[in-house]
């Protein structure tokens, strides 16, 4: 920059006389490019180049999340609980994230009681709705959510359902976007409808119920529980090393090639603990969302159980078996010593 005679980037703006167009006559595609309009000199000697004519307006002060913080924190401090209702638009991004940070800073990671904060939204949530949502928050959305919903969820509970006036069948329509609950560490999510691609990628502790997912569901998942009450896309469970997924597969499409079996195996639900865990998830999903699919599963429980597939990482199962054996050996040794 100094060799060209400039002291700052601002001084270089518009000085296209220093640029040279490379000869591309022999390239079949690049040879047709005309860059003359782009390289037209914007600098006139003695006249300051006019750029940055419009500054960005981030408007962070009036963001919906700031309103949440200003209204909820005082009530929560005084009463121990707080609720909030509002319309939400797709320009309202990361709603719930700043609130979660403030809750954690003021009350500690686990200080807030479950359901201490109740949020109810109506409309279309923007990207990263309730990202890093903290323990103590229950957020209910009547509408739909864009990509990265619940990213890094950290203890909150999310319930997403169609609006009461919706005329479509929720279980046949996508209601949350791609990469929902990416990297979630804890909490619960109940989605009455389908999710886009890469649902619960790198989930390490979230328990979630959804009524269908796109490609690459539960990719690189390391923990938590996911119940899919509907179809899945391709490459389910790729790189999955922990946690368990329960998939309702009445059509056998899932077992016929939708799951990536490099690191997981498909099992029947023949363990009492698995059956009890799945039933709790489905019952909660029905109670919180009014899901017709969940209602059918519970009303036809024995039939539905035969259609469910348990997706279990091979090494994770071996580790659980070793842990169970070690605990059994320890108890036996204590009994002999006594």
C-alpha positions as a Markdown table, in Angstrom:
| # | Residue | x | y | z |
|---|---|---|---|---|
| 1 | Unk | 0.0 | 0.0 | 0.0 |
| 2 | Unk | 2.9 | 2.4 | 0.8 |
| 3 | Unk | 4.5 | 1.6 | -2.5 |
| 4 | Unk | 1.4 | 2.8 | -4.3 |
| 5 | Unk | 1.6 | 6.0 | -2.3 |
| 6 | Unk | -1.3 | 5.5 | 0.1 |
| 7 | Unk | -1.5 | 5.8 | 3.9 |
| 8 | Unk | -4.9 | 4.2 | 4.4 |
| 9 | Unk | -7.5 | 2.0 | 2.8 |
| 10 | Unk | -9.9 | 5.0 | 2.5 |
| 11 | Unk | -7.4 | 6.7 | 0.2 |
| 12 | Unk | -7.3 | 3.7 | -2.1 |
| 13 | Unk | -11.1 | 3.4 | -2.6 |
| 14 | Unk | -12.0 | 4.0 | -6.2 |
| 15 | Unk | -8.4 | 4.1 | -7.5 |
| 16 | Unk | -9.0 | 1.5 | -10.2 |
| 17 | Unk | -6.1 | 2.8 | -12.3 |
| 18 | Unk | -3.9 | 0.5 | -10.4 |
| 19 | Unk | -5.9 | -2.6 | -11.5 |
| 20 | Unk | -5.1 | -4.6 | -14.6 |
| 21 | Unk | -7.4 | -7.0 | -16.3 |
| 22 | Unk | -5.7 | -10.4 | -17.0 |
| 23 | Unk | -5.9 | -11.7 | -20.5 |
| 24 | Unk | -8.6 | -14.4 | -20.7 |
| 25 | Unk | -9.0 | -14.6 | -24.4 |
| 26 | Unk | -8.3 | -18.3 | -24.5 |
| 27 | Unk | -10.9 | -19.1 | -21.7 |
| 28 | Unk | -14.2 | -20.1 | -23.2 |
| 29 | Unk | -16.2 | -18.5 | -20.5 |
| 30 | Unk | -14.1 | -15.7 | -19.0 |
| 31 | Unk | -13.3 | -14.3 | -22.5 |
| 32 | Unk | -16.9 | -12.9 | -22.8 |
| 33 | Unk | -16.7 | -10.8 | -19.6 |
| 34 | Unk | -16.7 | -7.1 | -20.0 |
| 35 | Unk | -15.3 | -5.4 | -16.8 |
| 36 | Unk | -15.1 | -1.9 | -18.2 |
| 37 | Unk | -18.1 | -0.6 | -16.2 |
| 38 | Unk | -16.7 | -2.1 | -13.0 |
| 39 | Unk | -13.3 | -0.6 | -13.6 |
| 40 | Unk | -14.4 | 2.9 | -14.5 |
| 41 | Unk | -12.4 | 5.4 | -12.5 |
| 42 | Unk | -14.3 | 6.6 | -9.5 |
| 43 | Unk | -11.6 | 9.0 | -8.4 |
| 44 | Unk | -11.3 | 12.5 | -9.9 |
| 45 | Unk | -8.1 | 14.4 | -9.0 |
| 46 | Unk | -8.7 | 16.9 | -6.2 |
| 47 | Unk | -12.2 | 15.6 | -5.4 |
| 48 | Unk | -12.8 | 13.2 | -2.5 |
| 49 | Unk | -14.4 | 9.9 | -3.5 |
| 50 | Unk | -17.9 | 9.7 | -2.2 |
| 51 | Unk | -18.5 | 6.4 | -0.6 |
| 52 | Unk | -20.3 | 5.0 | 2.5 |
| 53 | Unk | -23.2 | 7.3 | 1.7 |
| 54 | Unk | -25.5 | 5.1 | 3.7 |
| 55 | Unk | -24.5 | 3.9 | 7.2 |
| 56 | Unk | -26.0 | 0.6 | 8.5 |
| 57 | Unk | -28.7 | 0.9 | 11.1 |
| 58 | Unk | -28.6 | -2.2 | 13.3 |
| 59 | Unk | -31.4 | -1.0 | 15.5 |
| 60 | Unk | -30.3 | -3.4 | 18.2 |
| 61 | Unk | -31.7 | -1.2 | 21.0 |
| 62 | Unk | -35.3 | -1.8 | 19.8 |
| 63 | Unk | -34.9 | -5.5 | 19.1 |
| 64 | Unk | -37.6 | -7.7 | 20.5 |
| 65 | Unk | -35.1 | -9.4 | 22.8 |
| 66 | Unk | -34.3 | -6.1 | 24.5 |
| 67 | Unk | -38.0 | -5.7 | 25.2 |
| 68 | Unk | -38.1 | -9.2 | 26.8 |
| 69 | Unk | -35.2 | -8.2 | 29.1 |
| 70 | Unk | -36.7 | -4.9 | 30.2 |
| 71 | Unk | -40.1 | -6.4 | 31.0 |
| 72 | Unk | -39.2 | -9.8 | 32.3 |
| 73 | Unk | -36.2 | -9.3 | 34.6 |
| 74 | Unk | -37.9 | -6.8 | 37.0 |
| 75 | Unk | -40.9 | -9.1 | 37.3 |
| 76 | Unk | -38.8 | -12.2 | 37.8 |
| 77 | Unk | -36.7 | -10.5 | 40.5 |
| 78 | Unk | -39.8 | -9.3 | 42.3 |
| 79 | Unk | -42.2 | -12.2 | 41.9 |
| 80 | Unk | -40.0 | -15.2 | 40.9 |
| 81 | Unk | -42.0 | -15.7 | 37.7 |
| 82 | Unk | -42.7 | -13.7 | 34.6 |
| 83 | Unk | -44.7 | -14.1 | 31.4 |
| 84 | Unk | -44.7 | -12.3 | 28.1 |
| 85 | Unk | -46.8 | -12.4 | 24.9 |
| 86 | Unk | -46.0 | -10.8 | 21.5 |
| 87 | Unk | -46.3 | -11.0 | 17.8 |
| 88 | Unk | -43.0 | -12.1 | 16.1 |
| 89 | Unk | -41.7 | -11.6 | 12.6 |
| 90 | Unk | -39.0 | -13.1 | 10.5 |
| 91 | Unk | -36.9 | -10.0 | 11.0 |
| 92 | Unk | -36.9 | -10.7 | 14.8 |
| 93 | Unk | -33.7 | -12.8 | 15.0 |
| 94 | Unk | -32.1 | -14.6 | 18.0 |
| 95 | Unk | -35.2 | -13.9 | 20.1 |
| 96 | Unk | -34.6 | -15.2 | 23.6 |
| 97 | Unk | -30.8 | -15.2 | 23.4 |
| 98 | Unk | -30.0 | -11.9 | 25.1 |
| 99 | Unk | -32.7 | -12.7 | 27.7 |
| 100 | Unk | -31.0 | -16.1 | 28.4 |
| 101 | Unk | -27.6 | -14.4 | 28.8 |
| 102 | Unk | -29.1 | -11.9 | 31.3 |
| 103 | Unk | -30.8 | -14.7 | 33.3 |
| 104 | Unk | -27.6 | -16.7 | 33.5 |
| 105 | Unk | -25.6 | -13.6 | 34.5 |
| 106 | Unk | -28.0 | -12.6 | 37.2 |
| 107 | Unk | -29.3 | -15.8 | 38.6 |
| 108 | Unk | -26.7 | -18.4 | 37.7 |
| 109 | Unk | -26.8 | -21.3 | 35.3 |
| 110 | Unk | -29.3 | -23.4 | 37.2 |
| 111 | Unk | -30.8 | -20.9 | 39.6 |
| 112 | Unk | -34.0 | -20.3 | 37.6 |
| 113 | Unk | -36.9 | -22.7 | 38.4 |
| 114 | Unk | -38.5 | -24.6 | 35.5 |
| 115 | Unk | -41.1 | -22.5 | 33.8 |
| 116 | Unk | -40.1 | -19.4 | 35.7 |
| 117 | Unk | -40.3 | -17.5 | 32.5 |
| 118 | Unk | -43.2 | -18.2 | 30.1 |
| 119 | Unk | -42.9 | -16.7 | 26.6 |
| 120 | Unk | -45.7 | -17.0 | 24.0 |
| 121 | Unk | -45.2 | -15.8 | 20.4 |
| 122 | Unk | -47.5 | -15.7 | 17.4 |
| 123 | Unk | -46.1 | -15.4 | 13.8 |
| 124 | Unk | -42.9 | -16.3 | 12.0 |
| 125 | Unk | -39.7 | -16.3 | 14.0 |
| 126 | Unk | -36.5 | -15.2 | 12.4 |
| 127 | Unk | -33.3 | -17.1 | 12.4 |
| 128 | Unk | -31.8 | -18.6 | 15.6 |
| 129 | Unk | -35.1 | -18.4 | 17.5 |
| 130 | Unk | -34.3 | -19.1 | 21.2 |
| 131 | Unk | -30.6 | -19.8 | 20.4 |
| 132 | Unk | -28.8 | -20.8 | 23.6 |
| 133 | Unk | -32.1 | -20.7 | 25.5 |
| 134 | Unk | -31.4 | -21.0 | 29.2 |
| 135 | Unk | -33.0 | -23.2 | 31.9 |
| 136 | Unk | -36.1 | -21.8 | 33.4 |
| 137 | Unk | -37.5 | -20.5 | 30.1 |
| 138 | Unk | -40.5 | -22.1 | 28.4 |
| 139 | Unk | -41.2 | -20.6 | 24.9 |
| 140 | Unk | -44.3 | -21.4 | 22.9 |
| 141 | Unk | -44.5 | -20.3 | 19.3 |
| 142 | Unk | -47.8 | -20.5 | 17.3 |
| 143 | Unk | -46.5 | -20.2 | 13.7 |
| 144 | Unk | -43.2 | -21.3 | 12.3 |
| 145 | Unk | -39.4 | -20.7 | 12.8 |
| 146 | Unk | -36.5 | -20.1 | 10.4 |
| 147 | Unk | -33.1 | -21.9 | 10.3 |
| 148 | Unk | -31.1 | -22.6 | 13.5 |
| 149 | Unk | -34.1 | -22.6 | 15.8 |
| 150 | Unk | -32.9 | -23.6 | 19.3 |
| 151 | Unk | -29.2 | -23.5 | 18.3 |
| 152 | Unk | -27.1 | -24.4 | 21.3 |
| 153 | Unk | -30.2 | -24.7 | 23.5 |
| 154 | Unk | -29.1 | -24.8 | 27.1 |
| 155 | Unk | -32.0 | -26.0 | 29.2 |
| 156 | Unk | -35.0 | -24.1 | 27.9 |
| 157 | Unk | -38.2 | -25.8 | 26.7 |
| 158 | Unk | -39.5 | -25.0 | 23.2 |
| 159 | Unk | -43.0 | -25.8 | 21.9 |
| 160 | Unk | -43.7 | -25.0 | 18.3 |
| 161 | Unk | -47.2 | -25.5 | 16.8 |
| 162 | Unk | -49.1 | -24.2 | 13.8 |
| 163 | Unk | -51.5 | -21.3 | 14.4 |
| 164 | Unk | -55.0 | -22.3 | 15.5 |
| 165 | Unk | -56.4 | -21.1 | 12.1 |
| 166 | Unk | -54.0 | -23.3 | 10.0 |
| 167 | Unk | -55.8 | -25.5 | 7.5 |
| 168 | Unk | -52.9 | -27.8 | 6.7 |
| 169 | Unk | -52.0 | -31.1 | 8.3 |
| 170 | Unk | -49.0 | -30.3 | 10.5 |
| 171 | Unk | -47.4 | -33.7 | 10.2 |
| 172 | Unk | -47.1 | -33.2 | 6.4 |
| 173 | Unk | -45.6 | -29.7 | 6.5 |
| 174 | Unk | -42.3 | -28.2 | 7.5 |
| 175 | Unk | -42.7 | -25.8 | 10.5 |
| 176 | Unk | -39.1 | -25.2 | 11.5 |
| 177 | Unk | -36.1 | -24.6 | 9.1 |
| 178 | Unk | -32.8 | -26.3 | 8.6 |
| 179 | Unk | -30.2 | -27.0 | 11.3 |
| 180 | Unk | -32.7 | -26.8 | 14.2 |
| 181 | Unk | -31.1 | -27.4 | 17.6 |
| 182 | Unk | -27.6 | -27.5 | 16.3 |
| 183 | Unk | -25.2 | -28.2 | 19.2 |
| 184 | Unk | -28.0 | -28.2 | 21.8 |
| 185 | Unk | -26.7 | -29.3 | 25.2 |
| 186 | Unk | -29.9 | -29.7 | 27.3 |
| 187 | Unk | -33.6 | -28.8 | 27.4 |
| 188 | Unk | -36.7 | -30.1 | 25.6 |
| 189 | Unk | -38.3 | -29.4 | 22.3 |
| 190 | Unk | -41.7 | -30.4 | 20.9 |
| 191 | Unk | -42.4 | -29.6 | 17.3 |
| 192 | Unk | -45.9 | -30.3 | 15.9 |
| 193 | Unk | -44.8 | -30.6 | 12.3 |
| 194 | Unk | -41.7 | -31.5 | 10.3 |
| 195 | Unk | -38.2 | -29.9 | 10.4 |
| 196 | Unk | -35.8 | -29.2 | 7.6 |
| 197 | Unk | -32.4 | -30.7 | 7.1 |
| 198 | Unk | -29.8 | -31.5 | 9.7 |
| 199 | Unk | -32.1 | -31.6 | 12.6 |
| 200 | Unk | -30.3 | -32.0 | 16.0 |
| 201 | Unk | -26.8 | -32.0 | 14.4 |
| 202 | Unk | -24.2 | -32.3 | 17.2 |
| 203 | Unk | -27.0 | -32.5 | 19.9 |
| 204 | Unk | -25.4 | -33.5 | 23.1 |
| 205 | Unk | -28.2 | -33.5 | 25.6 |
| 206 | Unk | -31.5 | -32.2 | 24.3 |
| 207 | Unk | -34.7 | -34.4 | 24.3 |
| 208 | Unk | -36.8 | -33.6 | 21.3 |
| 209 | Unk | -39.9 | -34.8 | 19.5 |
| 210 | Unk | -40.6 | -33.9 | 15.9 |
| 211 | Unk | -43.0 | -35.2 | 13.2 |
| 212 | Unk | -40.6 | -35.6 | 10.4 |
| 213 | Unk | -37.1 | -34.4 | 9.3 |
| 214 | Unk | -35.1 | -33.8 | 6.2 |
| 215 | Unk | -31.7 | -35.1 | 5.2 |
| 216 | Unk | -28.9 | -35.7 | 7.6 |
| 217 | Unk | -31.0 | -35.8 | 10.8 |
| 218 | Unk | -29.1 | -36.4 | 14.1 |
| 219 | Unk | -25.7 | -36.0 | 12.3 |
| 220 | Unk | -22.8 | -36.2 | 14.7 |
| 221 | Unk | -25.2 | -36.4 | 17.6 |
| 222 | Unk | -23.4 | -37.3 | 20.9 |
| 223 | Unk | -26.2 | -37.3 | 23.5 |
| 224 | Unk | -29.8 | -36.7 | 24.2 |
| 225 | Unk | -33.0 | -38.4 | 22.9 |
| 226 | Unk | -34.8 | -37.7 | 19.6 |
| 227 | Unk | -38.2 | -39.1 | 18.7 |
| 228 | Unk | -39.2 | -38.8 | 15.1 |
| 229 | Unk | -42.9 | -39.5 | 14.6 |
| 230 | Unk | -42.8 | -39.4 | 10.8 |
| 231 | Unk | -40.5 | -39.7 | 7.7 |
| 232 | Unk | -36.9 | -38.9 | 7.5 |
| 233 | Unk | -34.6 | -37.8 | 4.7 |
| 234 | Unk | -31.4 | -39.5 | 3.6 |
| 235 | Unk | -28.2 | -40.1 | 5.6 |
| 236 | Unk | -29.9 | -40.1 | 9.1 |
| 237 | Unk | -27.4 | -40.6 | 12.0 |
| 238 | Unk | -24.2 | -40.0 | 10.0 |
| 239 | Unk | -21.4 | -39.9 | 12.5 |
| 240 | Unk | -23.7 | -40.3 | 15.4 |
| 241 | Unk | -21.7 | -41.4 | 18.4 |
| 242 | Unk | -24.0 | -41.0 | 21.4 |
| 243 | Unk | -27.6 | -40.6 | 22.4 |
| 244 | Unk | -30.6 | -42.5 | 21.1 |
| 245 | Unk | -33.2 | -41.8 | 18.3 |
| 246 | Unk | -36.6 | -43.4 | 18.1 |
| 247 | Unk | -38.0 | -43.3 | 14.5 |
| 248 | Unk | -41.6 | -44.3 | 13.6 |
| 249 | Unk | -41.2 | -46.3 | 10.4 |
| 250 | Unk | -44.5 | -47.7 | 9.4 |
| 251 | Unk | -43.6 | -47.7 | 5.7 |
| 252 | Unk | -40.1 | -49.3 | 6.2 |
| 253 | Unk | -38.6 | -46.5 | 4.1 |
| 254 | Unk | -36.2 | -45.7 | 7.0 |
| 255 | Unk | -35.0 | -49.2 | 7.4 |
| 256 | Unk | -34.7 | -49.6 | 3.6 |
| 257 | Unk | -31.8 | -47.1 | 3.2 |
| 258 | Unk | -32.6 | -43.7 | 4.9 |
| 259 | Unk | -30.2 | -44.4 | 7.8 |
| 260 | Unk | -26.4 | -44.2 | 7.6 |
| 261 | Unk | -25.3 | -47.5 | 9.3 |
| 262 | Unk | -21.6 | -46.7 | 9.5 |
| 263 | Unk | -21.7 | -46.0 | 13.2 |
| 264 | Unk | -25.2 | -47.0 | 14.4 |
| 265 | Unk | -27.4 | -50.1 | 14.4 |
| 266 | Unk | -31.2 | -50.4 | 14.2 |
| 267 | Unk | -32.8 | -52.2 | 17.1 |
| 268 | Unk | -36.3 | -53.1 | 18.2 |
| 269 | Unk | -37.8 | -51.5 | 21.3 |
| 270 | Unk | -37.7 | -54.6 | 23.5 |
| 271 | Unk | -36.3 | -53.0 | 26.7 |
| 272 | Unk | -38.7 | -51.7 | 29.3 |
| 273 | Unk | -36.7 | -48.6 | 29.9 |
| 274 | Unk | -36.8 | -47.6 | 26.2 |
| 275 | Unk | -40.5 | -48.2 | 26.0 |
| 276 | Unk | -41.1 | -46.1 | 29.1 |
| 277 | Unk | -38.9 | -43.3 | 27.9 |
| 278 | Unk | -40.5 | -43.1 | 24.5 |
| 279 | Unk | -44.0 | -43.1 | 26.0 |
| 280 | Unk | -43.1 | -40.2 | 28.2 |
| 281 | Unk | -41.8 | -38.2 | 25.3 |
| 282 | Unk | -44.9 | -38.9 | 23.1 |
| 283 | Unk | -47.3 | -38.2 | 26.0 |
| 284 | Unk | -45.6 | -34.9 | 26.7 |
| 285 | Unk | -45.7 | -34.1 | 23.0 |
| 286 | Unk | -49.4 | -34.8 | 22.8 |
| 287 | Unk | -50.2 | -32.8 | 25.9 |
| 288 | Unk | -48.2 | -29.7 | 24.9 |
| 289 | Unk | -48.9 | -29.6 | 21.1 |
| 290 | Unk | -52.2 | -31.4 | 20.6 |
| 291 | Unk | -50.5 | -33.6 | 18.0 |
| 292 | Unk | -52.8 | -36.0 | 16.1 |
| 293 | Unk | -49.8 | -38.2 | 15.4 |
| 294 | Unk | -48.9 | -38.5 | 19.0 |
| 295 | Unk | -52.5 | -39.2 | 19.9 |
| 296 | Unk | -52.6 | -42.0 | 17.3 |
| 297 | Unk | -49.4 | -43.6 | 18.6 |
| 298 | Unk | -50.7 | -43.6 | 22.2 |
| 299 | Unk | -54.2 | -44.9 | 21.2 |
| 300 | Unk | -52.5 | -47.7 | 19.2 |
| 301 | Unk | -49.5 | -48.2 | 21.4 |
| 302 | Unk | -48.8 | -51.9 | 20.9 |
| 303 | Unk | -49.2 | -51.5 | 17.1 |
| 304 | Unk | -47.0 | -48.4 | 17.0 |
| 305 | Unk | -44.3 | -50.0 | 19.1 |
| 306 | Unk | -43.8 | -52.6 | 16.3 |
| 307 | Unk | -43.2 | -49.7 | 13.8 |
| 308 | Unk | -40.6 | -47.8 | 15.9 |
| 309 | Unk | -36.9 | -48.3 | 15.3 |
| 310 | Unk | -34.3 | -47.6 | 17.9 |
| 311 | Unk | -31.2 | -46.0 | 16.4 |
| 312 | Unk | -28.3 | -46.8 | 18.7 |
| 313 | Unk | -24.6 | -45.9 | 18.2 |
| 314 | Unk | -22.6 | -49.2 | 18.3 |
| 315 | Unk | -19.7 | -47.9 | 20.5 |
| 316 | Unk | -22.1 | -46.1 | 22.7 |
| 317 | Unk | -24.1 | -49.3 | 23.3 |
| 318 | Unk | -20.8 | -51.2 | 24.1 |
| 319 | Unk | -19.8 | -48.5 | 26.5 |
| 320 | Unk | -23.2 | -48.7 | 28.3 |
| 321 | Unk | -22.8 | -52.5 | 28.6 |
| 322 | Unk | -19.3 | -52.2 | 30.0 |
| 323 | Unk | -20.5 | -49.6 | 32.5 |
| 324 | Unk | -23.4 | -51.8 | 33.6 |
| 325 | Unk | -21.1 | -54.8 | 34.0 |
| 326 | Unk | -18.6 | -52.7 | 36.1 |
| 327 | Unk | -21.5 | -51.5 | 38.4 |
| 328 | Unk | -22.7 | -55.1 | 38.7 |
| 329 | Unk | -19.2 | -56.4 | 39.6 |
| 330 | Unk | -18.8 | -53.6 | 42.1 |
| 331 | Unk | -22.0 | -54.5 | 43.9 |
| 332 | Unk | -21.1 | -58.1 | 43.9 |
| 333 | Unk | -17.7 | -57.3 | 45.5 |
| 334 | Unk | -19.4 | -55.2 | 48.1 |
| 335 | Unk | -21.8 | -58.0 | 48.9 |
| 336 | Unk | -19.0 | -60.5 | 49.3 |
| 337 | Unk | -17.0 | -58.2 | 51.5 |
| 338 | Unk | -20.0 | -57.7 | 53.7 |
